[in-house]
Structures are given as C-alpha cells and as structure tokens.
Amino acid sequence: MRVLIGDEDEQLCGLVQRLLRSKGLVAESAQRGMALLSLLSETPPDLLIVDALLPEVGGIEIVEKLAANPRFGRTAVIVTSDLLCGWRMDADLREVYGVSALLEKPFKLNQLWQLVEREAARRAGRAVTVRRLPARAYRAGREALERAQCGDLEGGIEACRAGIQDDPYAVQLRLELGSLLLRRGALFPALAAFEEALRVDPACFAAMRTLAALYEERGLRHRATDLWQRALAHCPDEALAARLRKHLLSLL
C-alpha cells in the first residue's frame, strides 16, 4: 500500500513516514503543494494524508482536483487540520469530495494509524469501492455549493436536483440538497432528501446521523433511536462513536 503525506511540518512528516514504514507500507512525503502534486502525478497512491492548508496549493484544492479526476477514483483521502474542524466540516468533506476522514490537529499517531489501518483493511477486503460522481453531476454539486455560498439557495437547490436527474445514485448531491432545504426552512422536503440518500446508500453515516438528530428534535424518539443505533454501527471514528454511544444511552 502506497501512502503520500502532505504537510509543511517536516518533523511530523518524518514521524508519520517512520510509523507507516514500520508497518510495512510505502510512504513518501512533501512539505509544499506543488511538490505533492508532482508525486501524485507519478502514480496514484492508495492513500493520501494531506493538511488542509498546505503551502502553495492547499490540501482542499488538491482534494478537489483528485475528486474530479477518475484516475484517482481508488485513492482514499485523510485530511488533517488545526483550523478546519468539527463534524460539519467533516461531513462536507465526505459528502462533496469523498474524503475518508477529517483528523483534527494535534493528533496522536495511534489515532492516525487507526484510520490508515481501516483504509488498508477496506482495500484488502474490497469492502468499499470509492465512487466518483460523473462529470455532469460533479459540476452540479460544485454549482450548488457556489450558489449557496452566494446566498442563492433556490439556485443551489435546483442545481442539486438537476445533478440528481443526471445521476440518481449521487448520494453526495442528495445530502447537499437536504442541507440546502434545511437552510431554506423546508424541513419535510429536507427529511425526504436525507431519507433518499439513505435509501441509495444504506451505509451512509452522514444521512443516518443527520436524520437521527432531526427526528429527535421533532420528538420522534423511536425513529431517532433506531437511526442513532445504525449510525453507531457505521461510525468511522472511535472518539465519535463513544459520544454517539453516550447520547444513545440517554435516549434508552
């Protein structure tokens, strides 16, 4: 398994490289965005670990380039950051770019290794196939985000719906549609969008967690509890799983 690391902290890169090599993985690193892009151009890695704010070319921009390029369709991505944090950012990166995880800095090496080990297991067992959006659906997602950022919620919603027509299995677009509908105050259409995302991908953690929270807010505790339990079973992170477990116990 080949891993590329992108982080301006040379010491951190060295620590991560030594960890991965000690586990039998091939690991290379770069401290600047252009150097990382050069490494990426050689052969697509199995896993990219990249800081969100890498100098020259930011990690998020690099991730966006990979998401739009079918050549990197099987490259898993872990984004690290000390500024872009929280579950909302985590969900956005997963939904829009197919990122495997957002790891908040400073992190412990064993936290990173758990994520790498999970990706290695997935790759070995072919448990997960990374699915990139077709070009038209991807462009629709980008348009939806840009319109929403400019305050044009209706335009963003229409862009999502157009993208879903092009690709009915585009879970990311259904999640984005639900988020935009929520921002517009359209709760029930938003619920329908998230439910459709879960129907298309029964293992979609983001849809489970969002639906669970929304149903709980509406007082529908039984449906919420069911979804929290499903979310716990598909939770990608041990620390988050512990918080979900604690919350679930408070509902039972």
Residue pairs with C-beta under 8 A, 6 or more apart in sequence:
1 25
1 26
1 46
1 47
1 120
1 123
2 25
2 26
2 27
2 28
2 43
2 45
2 46
2 47
3 20
3 25
3 26
3 27
3 28
3 45
3 46
3 47
3 48
3 49
3 116
4 27
4 28
4 29
4 30
4 36
4 39
4 40
4 45
4 47
4 48
4 49
4 50
5 13
5 16
5 17
5 27
5 28
5 29
5 30
5 49
5 50
6 29
6 30
6 31
6 33
6 36
6 48
6 49
6 50
6 51
6 54
6 59
6 62
7 13
7 16
7 29
7 31
7 49
7 50
7 51
7 54
7 80
8 31
8 32
8 51
8 54
8 55
9 31
9 51
10 31
13 29
13 30
13 31
14 29
15 109
16 27
16 29
16 49
16 109
16 112
17 27
17 28
17 29
19 109
19 112
19 113
20 26
20 27
20 116
21 27
23 113
23 116
25 116
25 120
28 39
30 36
30 38
30 39
31 55
32 54
32 55
32 56
32 57
33 54
33 55
33 56
33 57
33 58
33 59
33 61
33 62
34 56
34 57
36 50
36 54
36 57
36 62
37 57
37 62
37 65
39 45
40 48
40 62
40 66
40 72
44 71
44 72
44 74
44 75
45 75
46 74
46 75
46 76
46 119
46 123
47 75
47 76
47 77
47 78
47 116
47 119
47 120
48 62
48 63
48 66
48 75
48 76
48 77
48 78
49 77
49 78
49 80
49 112
49 116
50 59
50 62
50 63
50 77
50 78
50 79
50 80
51 59
51 79
51 80
51 81
51 105
52 58
52 59
52 60
52 79
52 80
52 81
52 83
52 84
53 59
53 60
53 81
53 83
53 84
54 62
59 79
59 80
59 81
60 79
60 84
60 93
63 77
63 79
63 93
63 97
63 99
64 97
66 72
66 75
66 77
66 97
67 96
67 97
67 98
67 132
67 133
67 138
68 135
68 138
70 132
73 130
73 131
73 132
74 129
74 130
75 130
76 100
76 119
76 122
76 123
76 130
77 97
77 98
77 99
77 100
78 99
78 100
78 101
78 102
78 103
78 112
78 115
78 116
78 119
79 93
79 99
79 101
79 102
79 103
80 102
80 103
80 104
80 105
80 107
81 102
81 103
81 104
81 105
82 104
82 105
82 106
84 102
85 102
85 104
87 209
87 240
89 102
90 101
90 102
91 175
91 206
91 209
91 210
93 99
93 102
94 100
94 102
94 205
94 206
95 171
95 172
95 175
95 176
95 206
96 141
96 145
96 172
96 176
98 130
98 131
98 132
98 172
100 115
100 118
100 119
100 236
101 115
101 236
101 237
103 111
103 112
103 115
111 239
114 238
115 237
118 236
121 127
122 128
131 169
132 138
133 141
133 163
133 167
133 170
133 172
133 173
134 166
134 167
134 170
136 163
136 166
136 167
137 163
137 164
137 166
137 167
137 170
137 173
138 163
139 163
140 159
140 160
140 162
140 163
140 164
140 166
140 173
141 159
141 160
141 163
141 170
141 172
141 173
141 176
143 155
143 156
143 159
144 155
144 156
144 157
144 159
144 160
144 163
144 173
144 176
144 177
144 180
145 156
145 176
147 153
147 155
147 156
147 159
148 156
148 180
148 183
153 180
153 183
153 184
154 184
156 176
156 180
157 177
157 180
157 181
157 184
160 173
160 174
160 176
160 177
160 180
161 177
163 170
163 173
164 170
164 173
164 174
164 177
167 173
168 200
169 200
171 197
171 200
171 201
171 204
171 207
174 193
174 194
174 196
174 197
174 200
174 207
175 193
175 194
175 197
175 204
175 206
175 207
175 210
177 193
178 190
178 191
178 193
178 194
178 197
178 207
178 210
179 190
181 187
181 189
181 190
181 193
182 190
187 214
187 218
190 214
191 211
191 214
191 215
194 207
194 210
194 211
194 214
195 207
195 211
197 204
197 206
197 207
198 204
198 207
198 208
198 211
201 207
203 234
204 234
205 231
205 234
205 235
205 236
208 227
208 228
208 230
208 231
208 234
209 227
209 231
209 244
211 227
212 224
212 227
212 228
212 231
213 224
215 221
215 223
215 224
215 227
216 224
216 228
216 251
221 251
224 251
225 248
225 251
225 252
228 244
228 247
228 248
228 251
229 248
231 244
232 241
232 244
232 245
232 248
235 241
235 244
